[in-house]
Amino acid sequence: MMRRRKNEMTVGEAVKEFIRWHGMEERVLQSMAEDAWQEEMGGFLKSYTERIYVKKRIMYVKLNSPALKEELSFGKSKIIAHLNEGIGEEFIQDLKFL
């Protein structure tokens, strides 16, 4: 394996640095969180999800089923952990069902 010089970085590292440098990290993580809901929670929930958005590290999910809202609220901490795992960072702090 080749050793890297001190001033070299991978493309992934360069992209992360660019995002951080331009103050876009929060927006990128918000988008990743919204994508994680779609990917991690599966197709079943996708059909009941009307809207997803993240504001100040709180994910808001509008569902069209009151029964499902109630059921998901019981496993909120597990869902948050699952979403953060999908994002690859402890980003989501709370989850609100609308």
CYANA upper distance limits for C-alpha pairs under 8 A (distance plus 0.5 A):
  4 ARG  CA      8 GLU  CA      6.61
  4 ARG  CA      9 MET  CA      8.17
  9 MET  CA     13 GLU  CA      6.45
  9 MET  CA     14 ALA  CA      6.86
 10 THR  CA     14 ALA  CA      6.70
 11 VAL  CA     15 VAL  CA      6.66
 12 GLY  CA     16 LYS  CA      6.75
 13 GLU  CA     17 GLU  CA      6.59
 14 ALA  CA     18 PHE  CA      6.58
 15 VAL  CA     19 ILE  CA      6.68
 16 LYS  CA     20 ARG  CA      6.61
 17 GLU  CA     21 TRP  CA      6.37
 18 PHE  CA     22 HIS  CA      6.70
 19 ILE  CA     23 GLY  CA      6.80
 19 ILE  CA     24 MET  CA      5.71
 19 ILE  CA     25 GLU  CA      6.13
 20 ARG  CA     24 MET  CA      6.59
 20 ARG  CA     25 GLU  CA      5.88
 24 MET  CA     28 VAL  CA      6.69
 25 GLU  CA     29 LEU  CA      6.63
 26 GLU  CA     30 GLN  CA      6.64
 27 ARG  CA     31 SER  CA      6.77
 28 VAL  CA     32 MET  CA      6.68
 29 LEU  CA     33 ALA  CA      6.54
 29 LEU  CA     87 ILE  CA      8.03
 29 LEU  CA     91 PHE  CA      7.75
 30 GLN  CA     34 GLU  CA      6.84
 30 GLN  CA     53 TYR  CA      8.07
 30 GLN  CA     54 VAL  CA      6.15
 30 GLN  CA     55 LYS  CA      8.24
 30 GLN  CA     57 ARG  CA      8.26
 31 SER  CA     35 ASP  CA      6.75
 32 MET  CA     36 ALA  CA      6.48
 32 MET  CA     87 ILE  CA      6.56
 33 ALA  CA     37 TRP  CA      6.91
 33 ALA  CA     54 VAL  CA      8.03
 33 ALA  CA     59 MET  CA      8.43
 33 ALA  CA     83 LEU  CA      7.34
 33 ALA  CA     84 ASN  CA      8.12
 33 ALA  CA     87 ILE  CA      6.69
 33 ALA  CA     92 ILE  CA      8.03
 34 GLU  CA     38 GLN  CA      7.33
 34 GLU  CA     52 ILE  CA      6.76
 34 GLU  CA     53 TYR  CA      6.97
 34 GLU  CA     54 VAL  CA      7.83
 35 ASP  CA     39 GLU  CA      6.71
 36 ALA  CA     40 GLU  CA      5.92
 36 ALA  CA     41 MET  CA      8.17
 36 ALA  CA     83 LEU  CA      6.39
 36 ALA  CA     86 GLY  CA      6.32
 36 ALA  CA     87 ILE  CA      6.96
 37 TRP  CA     41 MET  CA      5.99
 37 TRP  CA     42 GLY  CA      8.50
 37 TRP  CA     83 LEU  CA      7.09
 38 GLN  CA     42 GLY  CA      6.86
 38 GLN  CA     43 GLY  CA      8.01
 38 GLN  CA     46 LYS  CA      6.79
 40 GLU  CA     82 HIS  CA      7.89
 40 GLU  CA     83 LEU  CA      7.28
 40 GLU  CA     86 GLY  CA      7.39
 41 MET  CA     45 LEU  CA      6.84
 41 MET  CA     46 LYS  CA      8.10
 42 GLY  CA     46 LYS  CA      7.05
 43 GLY  CA     47 SER  CA      7.21
 44 PHE  CA     48 TYR  CA      7.87
 45 LEU  CA     49 THR  CA      6.64
 48 TYR  CA     63 LEU  CA      6.00
 48 TYR  CA     64 ASN  CA      6.00
 48 TYR  CA     65 SER  CA      7.12
 49 THR  CA     61 VAL  CA      7.50
 49 THR  CA     62 LYS  CA      6.51
 49 THR  CA     63 LEU  CA      5.17
 49 THR  CA     64 ASN  CA      7.07
 50 GLU  CA     61 VAL  CA      8.13
 50 GLU  CA     62 LYS  CA      5.90
 50 GLU  CA     63 LEU  CA      6.09
 50 GLU  CA     64 ASN  CA      7.10
 51 ARG  CA     61 VAL  CA      6.36
 51 ARG  CA     62 LYS  CA      5.53
 51 ARG  CA     63 LEU  CA      7.82
 52 ILE  CA     59 MET  CA      7.67
 52 ILE  CA     60 TYR  CA      6.23
 52 ILE  CA     61 VAL  CA      5.13
 52 ILE  CA     62 LYS  CA      6.90
 53 TYR  CA     59 MET  CA      6.35
 53 TYR  CA     60 TYR  CA      5.90
 53 TYR  CA     61 VAL  CA      7.26
 54 VAL  CA     58 ILE  CA      5.96
 54 VAL  CA     59 MET  CA      4.84
 54 VAL  CA     60 TYR  CA      6.52
 55 LYS  CA     59 MET  CA      7.09
 55 LYS  CA     60 TYR  CA      8.36
 57 ARG  CA     91 PHE  CA      6.71
 57 ARG  CA     92 ILE  CA      5.49
 57 ARG  CA     93 GLN  CA      6.13
 57 ARG  CA     94 ASP  CA      7.52
 58 ILE  CA     92 ILE  CA      6.37
 58 ILE  CA     93 GLN  CA      6.31
 58 ILE  CA     94 ASP  CA      5.31
 58 ILE  CA     95 LEU  CA      6.20
 58 ILE  CA     96 LYS  CA      7.80
 59 MET  CA     92 ILE  CA      7.14
 59 MET  CA     94 ASP  CA      6.86
 59 MET  CA     95 LEU  CA      5.35
 59 MET  CA     96 LYS  CA      6.73
 60 TYR  CA     95 LEU  CA      6.54
 60 TYR  CA     96 LYS  CA      5.38
 60 TYR  CA     97 PHE  CA      6.42
 60 TYR  CA     98 LEU  CA      7.33
 61 VAL  CA     95 LEU  CA      8.12
 61 VAL  CA     96 LYS  CA      6.80
 61 VAL  CA     97 PHE  CA      5.46
 61 VAL  CA     98 LEU  CA      6.38
 62 LYS  CA     97 PHE  CA      6.33
 62 LYS  CA     98 LEU  CA      4.94
 63 LEU  CA     68 LEU  CA      8.16
 63 LEU  CA     69 LYS  CA      7.15
 63 LEU  CA     97 PHE  CA      7.42
 63 LEU  CA     98 LEU  CA      6.83
 65 SER  CA     69 LYS  CA      6.82
 66 PRO  CA     70 GLU  CA      6.83
 67 ALA  CA     71 GLU  CA      6.74
 68 LEU  CA     72 LEU  CA      6.50
 69 LYS  CA     73 SER  CA      6.60
 69 LYS  CA     97 PHE  CA      6.62
 69 LYS  CA     98 LEU  CA      8.26
 70 GLU  CA     74 PHE  CA      7.46
 71 GLU  CA     75 GLY  CA      7.97
 72 LEU  CA     76 LYS  CA      6.73
 73 SER  CA     97 PHE  CA      7.91
 75 GLY  CA     79 ILE  CA      6.73
 76 LYS  CA     80 ILE  CA      6.69
 76 LYS  CA     95 LEU  CA      7.17
 77 SER  CA     81 ALA  CA      6.74
 78 LYS  CA     82 HIS  CA      6.66
 79 ILE  CA     83 LEU  CA      6.60
 80 ILE  CA     84 ASN  CA      6.59
 80 ILE  CA     92 ILE  CA      6.88
 80 ILE  CA     93 GLN  CA      7.77
 80 ILE  CA     94 ASP  CA      7.53
 80 ILE  CA     95 LEU  CA      7.40
 81 ALA  CA     85 GLU  CA      6.62
 82 HIS  CA     86 GLY  CA      6.84
 83 LEU  CA     87 ILE  CA      6.76
 83 LEU  CA     92 ILE  CA      8.04
 84 ASN  CA     88 GLY  CA      6.43
 84 ASN  CA     89 GLU  CA      6.03
 84 ASN  CA     90 GLU  CA      5.74
 84 ASN  CA     91 PHE  CA      6.60
 84 ASN  CA     92 ILE  CA      6.78
 85 GLU  CA     89 GLU  CA      7.05
 85 GLU  CA     90 GLU  CA      8.08
 87 ILE  CA     91 PHE  CA      8.23
